[in-house]
Amino acid sequence: MTVLGIETSCDETAAAVVREGRDVLSSIVFSQVPLHQPYGGVVPEIASRSHIEKLPGVIGEALAAAGLEAAALDAVAVTYGPGLASSLLVGLSAAKGLAWSLNRPLIGINHVEAHIHSVFLAPDAPPAETVLPLLALVVSGGHSALVRVGADRRCRVLGQTLDDAAGEAFDKAAKLLGLGYPGGPVVEQAARRATHPAGIVFPQGRIGADNPALGRLQADLCFSFSGLKTSLLTHLRRHPLASDAQRDALAAAYQEAIVAALASRCERALQHGAFRALAVGGGVSLNGALRARLAEVAARAGVPLLLPLPRHCGDNAAMIAALAGMGGGVTGEAAFRLDATPGLPLGE
C-alpha cells in the first residue's frame, strides 16, 4: 500500500510517501524554526498561517520526489492529535479534502504513536512483530512518556511528565543561558564544550507516590522537569554568568539531569524482563548523550535499543504514512468525522 502522510501538529509542515509501511519514497519537511526564533518558542498563530501557505507546495514536492501522481496513492494519512489545535486543523482539513477528491481512504494517526513507530523506518530495524512487547520512550518538546507497546500493537502509558516535557526544559535552559532556540541542539553543543564541572548537581524530579496528578501511573516511572528549570533560574540569580566556560559547564550539568532522569526511569521499567526491546522516538532522541546512556541501559537489560534515523527524530510525515501503512490509525467513515484533538491520548 502506498500512503501519502501529512504532518502539521506543531511547527513543521511535512508530507511523505511511504510504501508498505517501511519504504520511504519521499519525505519533505519545511521547518518553521526561523519564524519562531525571535520569540524563543512556537507561536501558534504564526505556525498555522505558515502551514496554510506551505502545505500545498510541500505535498506537491513529496509526490514529485516519489515519482508519483496523486492518483497512484492508495490512502492519505494525517496527524489529528495531539498538538496545536490550529496547526492540526490545517493538515486534517487538507487531508480530508484530498482523500475525498481522490476517492481514497483517509487514515487518522496519533502523533505520539507515530514517533514510536519511527524506529522501524531505519533500514536495519527488525520487523516489529519480533520485538513486541517493547518499552518506548517518547521524548520531545511537547511529550515525555514511557509507553508499553503490546504484541497487539496497542499502546499503554506507564509513566509520563507531570508538568513540562524534556524538550521544553531544554528550551527554557537555552533561553536562561543565552544560547538561542531551539534549545536541545544548542544546549548539547554547549555541554560538549564543557571542560570542567559546574559545581552543582541539578535535581532529577523525584515524584512522591501520593502526588494527586499521578492517577493510575507509577510514580517511579513518571517525570517532572519544572523543578529543574526553577533550579537553574535560582542558580543564575545567585551566581550570574561570568564566562562562556561557566555557561558550558552549567549546560552540561543541566543536560546530565535530564538524561539521568530519562535513563533511570527506562532502566526501572526494564528491570523485570517484561520487554523485548527499548525504542526511543521524538526530537530529543537525537541527543547524543541520551543515546549513549540508553545504549548502556539496554545492554544491561539484555534488550536491543531501537533508534530512529536522525531525519526521523523530529516531526515528519514519513512516520505518519508508515504507521498507516502498517495498519495503524482510525479508518473508514470514522476517519472523515475526526476533528483536531490537541489533547489526544495514546491508544485513541
N, C-alpha and C positions, 0 to 999 in steps of 0.2 A: 504494500500500500504506500502510495506517495502522498505525503501530507505537507501542506503549507502551514507553518506555525507563525503566529503573530503574538508579540510580547510588548505591552505598554504599561506595565504595572507601576512603574515609578518614573525614572528619568532616562531610560534607554528606549529608543524606538527601534524595534528589531523585527525581522522576518527571516524565515529559513525554510528550506525544502529538505525533508528527510524521507528516505525510502526504507521501508521495513523496520522502522524504529531505531536504526543504528547507522545507516549510511547517509552521512550529511552531504547532500549535493550542493548546498549553498547556505551561508549564514551571514546576514548583513546586520550590523549594529550601528546605529547613529547615536553617538554619545552626546549628551547634553551638558557634560561637565563644564565646558567653558561658559555656558549660560548661567550656571548656578554658583560658580566660583566666587563672584563678587559678594555673594550673600552668605558664604560659608556653609551652605546646605541647600537641599532641594526646595524650591518654591513651587507649590502645586500648580498655580495658575500659569506660570511660565512653562512648566513641564507639559501640561495638557495642550497648551497652544502650540508648542513645538511638535507634539505628536500629530496634531491635525495637519500641520504644514508638511511634515516629513514622511508620514506613514505611506501615502500612495507611492511615492518615489522609492521608498525602501522595499515595498512589496514588489514593485516592478523590477528593481535591481536583483532581488532574490530569485525571481523567476528567470531572469535573463542569465544570471550566473549558473543556474541549474540547467540551462538549455531547454527550458520547457515553456509551453504556453499554459495559460491558466486552465484551459480545457483538459489538460493532461493530469490534473490533480484528482486524487481520489477523495480527499477530505480537506477541510480547513479547521485548524485547531487554534484556540486562543486562550490566553490567561483571563479568568474572570474574577480572580482574587487569590490571596489578599494583596493589598496595595493601596495606592491613592485613588479615591473614587473617580475623580475627573480624568485621570490618566487611563484607568481601566476602561472607562466608558468609551474612549476613543477607539481602542483596539477591538473591544467587543462589538461595537456598532459596525465597524468596518468588516469584521469577520462575518457577522450575520448577513450583511448586505452581499458580500462576495459569495458566500456559500449559497445563499438564496438565488443569486443571479446565475450561478453555475449549476444549480440543482445538485449540489453535493452535500454530504453530511457535515454538520457543524459539531465540533467536539470542544467542550469547555474543560479547561485544565486548571488545577490548583497549582499556583506558582511555586509554593514551597515543596510540594511533592515532585515537581519537575526538577528542582535543584537536586533532590536526592537522585533522581534518575540520570542526571547529567554525567555521573561517573561511568555509566555504561556506553557513553559515546567515545571513550578512549579506545583506540584500536586494540590494545592488549587487555581490555576489560573482559572478565569471564561472562558467560551467559548468566543472566540474573537468577534463573532458577537454581543455579549451582551454589549460590552464596546466600540464599534465603533460609531462615530469617537472618536479617542483618540489623546492626545498630547504625543509625545515621545521625551525624551531627550536621545540622543546617545552621550556618553562621554567616550573617550578612549585616548590612546596615539596618535592616528592619526586623531581623529574626535571629534568635539564638535558641535552638531547641535540640533535644535528644529524642529520637524517634525510633520506634521499633517497626520494621517493615517485615510483615509475616510472610509465610510461604504462599499465602493467597494474595500477596502484594498490598494488603490493607495496612494503613499506617496508624500507629497509636503513639501519641506524645507521652513520653516517660518523664521528661523534665523540660523546663524552658525558663527564659529570663522572666523575672517577676517585675522588672522595670525597664531598663534600657538594653538594647541589643549591643553585642560586641562591636559591630561596625560603628554604631552611634558613639560608643565610648572612645573609639579611635578618633572619630571626627572632633569630638569635644577636646581631646588631648591636643590634637594638632592645632586647634584654634587657640588654646591656652598657651601653647608653646610657640606660637607664631610660625608654624610650619606650612600652613596652606591647606588646601582642600583638593581632593578627598583625603581624609585622614589616614586611612590604612596604609597606603603606599609610602606616604611621607614620614609617618612615624617609624615604619620599618626601616626606611633608608637612614633615618637619624640613629636608630638603635644599632644599625650595623657600623656606624661611625664611632660609636662609644668606645672609649679607651680606658675608662676607669669606672668603678661603681658609683652610683648616685648617693650612697649613704642612707637610703630609705627603701623600705620594703612596703610596697603598696598592698592594700587588702584584696583578697580574692572573693569577697562577697559570700561569706558563710550565712546560711539561712536556717533559722530555727524551725523545728518541726511544728510549732504552734502558730506559725505565720498564717493568718487567715486567707492570704492570697494564694496559698498552695492548692486549695480544693482537694482533688484526688491525686495530685502529683507528689512524688517523693522529694522531700526537702534536700536530700543529699545528691539529687540529680538535677537540681534547679540552679539557676544563675542569678546574680544581682550585680550590676555594674554601676549603679547610681552612686554608691558609696566610694567607689574607686575614683570617679570623676570629682567628687567633692574633696577627696583626699589630695588629689593633685592641685586643685584650686587653693586649698588651705595651705599646702606646702609652698606654693608660689607666692602667696600673700606674705608668708613669714620669711621666705628666702627668695627674693626676686632674682631672676636670671641675670648672671653676671658674665656669662661666656657661652660660646657655642658648644664647648666641651660639656658644660653643665647641662645644657639643653639636651644634648645627645644622650648623656647618662640618664637623665630623667625619662627620656623616651624609651630607653632600653628597660629600665625598671618597670615602667608602666606597661610596656608590651609583655614583659615577663608575667605580670599579674594576670593579664587576660589569657595568655597561653596556658599558664598553670591552672587557672580556673576551668578552662575548657577541657584540658587534658585529664585533670583529676576526675571530673565527672564521667568522662568516657571510660577511664580505667575502672571506676567503681561499677559502672553498668556492665562491663565486660567480665567482671571477676567471677561470675557464676557459670560461665561457659554456655550461655544460652544463645549465643550468636555465632554465625559462621563467617562474618566479615564486619569491618568497620568502614563505613562510607562517609565522606565529608563533602559537602556542597555549599555553595554560596560565595559571595565575593571575598570574605575573609579567609576562605580556604586557600587562597593564593599566597597567604603569608608564609614565608619560608620557615620561620621559627616554629609556627604552629605545625606545619607539615613534618618537620623533623621530630618534634615532640610526640606527635601522634604515631609516627612510624615506630618509635620506641614503645609506646603504649600497645600498639597492635602486636608487635613482636613478643612482648611479654605475655600477651593474652593468647598467642599462637593462632592469630587470625590474619588474613590479608588486609592491607589498607588500600581502599579504593578511592582514588582521587580524580577529579575532572581535569581535563586539559586546561591550561591557563585561559584559553579563549572561551571556555565554557564555565568559568568560575562566576563571573559577573552575570547580570541579567542578559539573557539571549533567547532567541526563538527556536534554536535547534533543540533545546531540551523540551520545549513545549510540543513541537512536532513529533519528537522522538517518543515521548510518553504516550501521546495519542496513537502513534503507530504501533505501540506495544499493547494497546487495548485499554489504556487508562482514560479517565475523564468521563464527563457527562455527555451522553449521546442521544440520538433520536429527537423527538419533538421537545423533550425537556431541555435540550441544549438551546433551542431557539427562544425558550422562555426565561433563560438565565438573565440575571441582572448583575451589574458590577457589585461585588461583595467585598468591601475593604477589609473586613474582619474575618474572612473565610477561614474556618479551622481546618486542620488536616483531617482527612477521612471523609470530606464532603466535596 
